[in-house]
Amino acid sequence: MSDWTSLWYVWLILLTVFLLLLCGISASCIKFCCQKKRLPVETFPRHPCDLTVIGIDSDSTAHSTVT
């Protein structure tokens, strides 16, 4: 049976996997923190609107046809 300390390539593989896992977790945390700080972007920009109001009195023919 071989000694675990003499198998340097096993330790190298374990260290590589651990570093990749640590980098992935760090990148996920940084991405999550950056998304929280960013202001929400409006998908549709607001445009000013014009509103026209026409007053109709009760004697008008337009009022009788509308009702």
N, C-alpha and C positions, 0 to 999 in steps of 0.2 A: 504494500500500500504506500502511495507517495505522500509526502508531507505537503500540506496546503500552502505553507510559506514558500516553498521552492517553486510552486506553479505561478510564476510571475505573470504569465499571459492571462490567467484567470482573474487575477487582481486588476490587470489592465482593462479587461473587458468589463468588469464590475464598475471600475472607476469611470469608464466611458459612458456606460448606461446611466450611472448616477449623475454625471455632469449634464448629459442630455436631458434627463428628467428635471434637474434643477434649472436649466436654461428655459425649458418649456414652461415651467411654473412661473418663473420670473417674467417671461414675456407675456404670459396671460395676465398676470397682476398689473403690469405696466399698461397693457392695452385697456384693461378694465378701468384703471385710474384715469387714463387720458380721456376715455369716453365720458366719464362722469363730469369732468371739468369743462368739457365743450358745451357751449350754449346750444339749445335746440334750434335747428334750422327750419324755417317755414318752408313747406313744400310748394305752396302757391303764394307768390308775393301779392300783397294787397294793392289794389289799384283804386284811385279815387273814383267815385261814382257821382253822376248827376241825377237828381231826382226832381221831376217836374210834377207839380200839383196844380190841378185845374179845379177851380171852385165851380160847382153846378148848383144853381138855385132851383127851387121846386117848380117854377114856372117854365123851365127850359124844356125843349123837346128832347134833348139828349138825355135828360134825367128820366123822362117818362119811357123812353125806349130802353134804357138800361134796366130799369126796375121792371 
